[in-house]
Amino acid sequence: MNLIELKNVSFAYDTKKILNNISLKINKGEFVAIIGPNGSGKSTLVNIMVGNLIPTSGEVLYDGVKLQNIKSRSFISYVPQKSYSFNASFPASVEEVVSMGLYAKKGIFKRLSKKDWEEVYEALRIVDMLDYKHRLIGRLSGGQLQRVFIARSLVVKPEILFLDEPTTGIDAKSEKALYAILEKLNKEKGITIVMVTHDVWAITDKVSRIICMSEGKINEKCEAVDLTAGELAEVYGYPVKITKHHHNGSVKND
Ligand SMILES: Nc1ncnc2c1ncn2[C@@H]1O[C@H](COP(=O)(O)OP(=O)(O)OP(=O)(O)O)[C@@H](O)[C@H]1O
């Protein structure tokens, strides 16, 4: 069975049509990248898949059940687009921020048990941030912060993880480390991953499928890992020069 299925999903903000009749299936265990130019509707699509936005028409199903009828959604985790910055003295530590992921599941008035804290530390271990558990959140680099937010999304033990441009604003080394973590979560823990990204050249050898958005629609021709320059140009609306990597055949924008 498909884990996620979108059937003829359209979405409009007031009268502005953003998504146009999208049908899509994502299977358990896939690692899917969603690419496309700015404003093509990628974040809107993800917000519909996680249930933050309700389609104007069409439906979103998880294992055949309508998302709006699913009350307990902790099997879905979502790391939104980077929209936070913390003052160096912001009064929350790394472990506190990660534990907030559990409060969302348990309710804010419940005290966390010893087992809950073990799960917090396990999530931090997965993203290689356990040594920073007492560090104030405002004293982390962009890449470290992003790993903490991924840990926060992992404490609820999701089956599916959505990320919206997780590598924005982080350096190449942190980006590589982040993709290695995501690959591990997908391959070793079996978590289905759906990620919005602009890093086409960095992810082609990591993901199982690329979905290309263009003006609120999916470009079916582009649903592949081996993208051609022509397909990329069609998606982005301007010519994209590519070079093949010798080791894996992925593409690069020169
Ligand atoms: N809250 C909102 N109200 C009205 N229009 C919106 C709102 N949020 C997004 N839009 C519009 O919807 C369209 C799609 O936006 P969306 O953020 O989904 O695109 P995107 O492909 O994720 O873009 P980017 O790559 O820049 O993040 C854009 O034209 C945007 O201006």
Ligand as a Chemical Component Dictionary entry (heavy atoms), coordinates in Angstrom:
data_LIG
# 
_chem_comp.id                   LIG 
_chem_comp.type                 NON-POLYMER 
_chem_comp.pdbx_formal_charge   0 
_chem_comp.three_letter_code    LIG 
# 
loop_
_chem_comp_atom.comp_id 
_chem_comp_atom.atom_id 
_chem_comp_atom.alt_atom_id 
_chem_comp_atom.type_symbol 
_chem_comp_atom.charge 
_chem_comp_atom.model_Cartn_x 
_chem_comp_atom.model_Cartn_y 
_chem_comp_atom.model_Cartn_z 
_chem_comp_atom.pdbx_ordinal 
LIG N1  N1  N 0 0.064  32.722 3.199  1  
LIG C1  C1  C 0 0.054  33.016 1.897  2  
LIG N2  N2  N 0 -0.891 33.817 1.364  3  
LIG C2  C2  C 0 -0.947 34.101 0.051  4  
LIG N3  N3  N 0 -0.067 33.593 -0.866 5  
LIG C3  C3  C 0 0.888  32.784 -0.399 6  
LIG C4  C4  C 0 1.012  32.447 0.996  7  
LIG N4  N4  N 0 2.073  31.595 1.145  8  
LIG C5  C5  C 0 2.589  31.421 -0.090 9  
LIG N5  N5  N 0 1.883  32.122 -1.015 10 
LIG C6  C6  C 0 2.139  32.154 -2.464 11 
LIG O1  O1  O 0 1.973  30.839 -2.948 12 
LIG C7  C7  C 0 2.900  30.572 -4.000 13 
LIG C8  C8  C 0 3.662  29.286 -3.688 14 
LIG O2  O2  O 0 4.442  29.487 -2.510 15 
LIG P1  P1  P 0 5.321  28.328 -1.889 16 
LIG O3  O3  O 0 5.968  28.880 -0.670 17 
LIG O4  O4  O 0 4.508  27.089 -1.766 18 
LIG O5  O5  O 0 6.406  28.115 -3.042 19 
LIG P2  P2  P 0 7.822  27.399 -2.997 20 
LIG O6  O6  O 0 7.944  26.623 -4.261 21 
LIG O7  O7  O 0 7.966  26.625 -1.724 22 
LIG O8  O8  O 0 8.809  28.644 -3.007 23 
LIG P3  P3  P 0 10.290 28.838 -2.414 24 
LIG O9  O9  O 0 11.201 27.967 -3.218 25 
LIG O10 O10 O 0 10.539 30.285 -2.644 26 
LIG O11 O11 O 0 10.255 28.474 -0.946 27 
LIG C9  C9  C 0 3.781  31.815 -4.105 28 
LIG O12 O12 O 0 3.311  32.592 -5.189 29 
LIG C10 C10 C 0 3.568  32.531 -2.801 30 
LIG O13 O13 O 0 3.697  33.910 -2.958 31 
# 
loop_
_chem_comp_bond.comp_id 
_chem_comp_bond.atom_id_1 
_chem_comp_bond.atom_id_2 
_chem_comp_bond.value_order 
_chem_comp_bond.pdbx_ordinal 
LIG N1  C1  SING 1  
LIG C1  N2  SING 2  
LIG C1  C4  DOUB 3  
LIG N2  C2  DOUB 4  
LIG C2  N3  SING 5  
LIG N3  C3  DOUB 6  
LIG C3  C4  SING 7  
LIG C3  N5  SING 8  
LIG C4  N4  SING 9  
LIG N4  C5  DOUB 10 
LIG C5  N5  SING 11 
LIG N5  C6  SING 12 
LIG C6  O1  SING 13 
LIG C6  C10 SING 14 
LIG O1  C7  SING 15 
LIG C7  C8  SING 16 
LIG C7  C9  SING 17 
LIG C8  O2  SING 18 
LIG O2  P1  SING 19 
LIG P1  O3  DOUB 20 
LIG P1  O4  SING 21 
LIG P1  O5  SING 22 
LIG O5  P2  SING 23 
LIG P2  O6  DOUB 24 
LIG P2  O7  SING 25 
LIG P2  O8  SING 26 
LIG O8  P3  SING 27 
LIG P3  O9  DOUB 28 
LIG P3  O10 SING 29 
LIG P3  O11 SING 30 
LIG C9  O12 SING 31 
LIG C9  C10 SING 32 
LIG C10 O13 SING 33 
# 
